[in-house]
Amino acid sequence: MGAPKDLSDLRRFFLEPRHPRQRQYEALRAYFLENKPAQEVARAFGYSVGSFHVLCHHFRRDPDPVFFLSPRRGPQSQPKKSAARDLIVQLRKQNYSVYEISYTLKERDCPLSPTAVREVLKAEGFAPLPRRLDEERPDYPRPTIEPVADVRNFLLEPRKFTTRCGGLFLFIPDLVRLDAEKLVQAPLCRDRK
């Protein structure tokens, strides 16, 4: 057993509360039970007189005031992370990145976001991998960089060329036959009666 506490220290717990809810409780108790004047209570517990009156007003209107609640604890386990923990560690030991691990888990019907994978690895004591060059990464489908079209090479003369996006050019003869300039200059048709 420890040494007994000094009684003045124990009194200080009630007279100088540190937690805001306890301070409210002690101030209201002094006002309503000990019949101390509002000005004296407000000064003793660090309230302005006006804010203490507001506190009393709310206390009178609250049918079930709560001052000392035990905090509710959230879930203590995360089933998805726990189920994948061993596989995540095994893949990191094979130098898989967070994104590669997340992709592999998704393929194995145990999807976890890269953020969740990062949290598991941090909890297991793994440091982040250094950033790798594109050549060092595994071959996954990546966005391709298409060549930029150069309008200076566009000619309407008949010629042959190869392209992967040639379907668009099939409409060019129709656009030429449409004579868009003539359509723009034509007067609008009026409704016929």
QUINOR-V326137 format. One record per pair of residues at least 12 apart in sequence whose C-alpha atoms are under 10 Angstrom apart, sorted by sequence separation. I is the first residue (numbers start at 1). J is the second residue. D is the distance in Angstrom with one decimal. If there is no record, write none. Layout:
I | J | D
I | J | D
//
This chain:
14 | 26 | 7.0
15 | 27 | 9.2
29 | 41 | 9.6
38 | 50 | 9.5
89 | 101 | 9.4
101 | 113 | 9.3
102 | 114 | 5.5
105 | 117 | 9.6
14 | 27 | 9.9
27 | 40 | 9.9
28 | 41 | 8.3
39 | 52 | 8.6
88 | 101 | 6.5
91 | 104 | 8.9
99 | 112 | 9.9
101 | 114 | 7.8
102 | 115 | 9.0
27 | 41 | 6.1
28 | 42 | 9.7
30 | 44 | 9.9
38 | 52 | 7.3
39 | 53 | 9.6
87 | 101 | 8.7
88 | 102 | 8.6
91 | 105 | 9.9
99 | 113 | 8.3
100 | 114 | 8.7
102 | 116 | 8.7
26 | 41 | 9.3
27 | 42 | 7.4
30 | 45 | 10.0
38 | 53 | 7.6
98 | 113 | 8.9
99 | 114 | 5.6
102 | 117 | 6.7
27 | 43 | 9.9
88 | 104 | 9.3
98 | 114 | 5.6
99 | 115 | 9.1
101 | 117 | 7.3
102 | 118 | 9.4
156 | 172 | 8.4
27 | 44 | 8.2
28 | 45 | 10.0
87 | 104 | 9.6
88 | 105 | 8.2
97 | 114 | 9.3
98 | 115 | 8.1
101 | 118 | 9.6
156 | 173 | 8.8
27 | 45 | 6.4
38 | 56 | 9.5
87 | 105 | 8.3
98 | 116 | 9.2
99 | 117 | 8.4
26 | 45 | 8.3
27 | 46 | 9.5
98 | 117 | 6.2
99 | 118 | 9.2
27 | 47 | 9.2
97 | 117 | 9.6
98 | 118 | 6.2
156 | 176 | 9.2
24 | 45 | 8.3
31 | 52 | 10.0
84 | 105 | 7.8
97 | 118 | 9.4
98 | 119 | 9.9
23 | 45 | 6.8
23 | 46 | 9.0
24 | 47 | 9.6
98 | 121 | 8.6
23 | 47 | 9.9
28 | 52 | 8.8
32 | 56 | 9.2
27 | 52 | 8.5
31 | 56 | 8.9
84 | 110 | 7.1
28 | 55 | 8.2
83 | 110 | 8.3
84 | 111 | 8.9
16 | 44 | 8.7
17 | 45 | 8.3
24 | 52 | 9.0
27 | 55 | 9.5
28 | 56 | 7.0
84 | 112 | 8.4
89 | 117 | 9.6
15 | 44 | 8.5
16 | 45 | 7.4
27 | 56 | 9.4
81 | 110 | 9.2
88 | 117 | 7.2
92 | 121 | 8.1
15 | 45 | 8.2
16 | 46 | 9.8
80 | 110 | 7.4
81 | 111 | 9.5
88 | 118 | 9.5
98 | 128 | 8.5
24 | 55 | 7.9
28 | 59 | 8.3
80 | 111 | 8.2
81 | 112 | 7.5
89 | 120 | 8.5
97 | 128 | 8.3
98 | 129 | 8.6
24 | 56 | 9.4
80 | 112 | 7.5
85 | 117 | 8.6
88 | 120 | 7.8
89 | 121 | 7.1
97 | 129 | 6.8
84 | 117 | 9.0
88 | 121 | 7.5
93 | 126 | 9.4
96 | 129 | 8.7
97 | 130 | 9.4
25 | 59 | 9.8
86 | 120 | 9.9
92 | 126 | 8.3
95 | 129 | 7.9
97 | 131 | 9.3
24 | 59 | 9.7
81 | 116 | 7.3
85 | 120 | 6.8
89 | 124 | 7.8
97 | 132 | 9.4
80 | 116 | 9.4
81 | 117 | 7.8
84 | 120 | 9.1
85 | 121 | 8.5
88 | 124 | 9.9
92 | 128 | 9.9
89 | 126 | 8.7
92 | 129 | 9.2
100 | 137 | 9.4
81 | 119 | 9.1
82 | 120 | 8.7
100 | 138 | 8.6
81 | 120 | 7.1
85 | 124 | 8.9
25 | 65 | 9.8
97 | 137 | 9.1
100 | 140 | 9.4
25 | 66 | 9.4
96 | 137 | 9.3
25 | 67 | 6.7
96 | 138 | 9.2
24 | 67 | 8.1
25 | 68 | 9.1
23 | 67 | 9.6
21 | 66 | 8.8
22 | 67 | 6.7
21 | 67 | 5.6
22 | 68 | 7.5
20 | 67 | 9.4
21 | 68 | 7.4
21 | 69 | 9.7
//
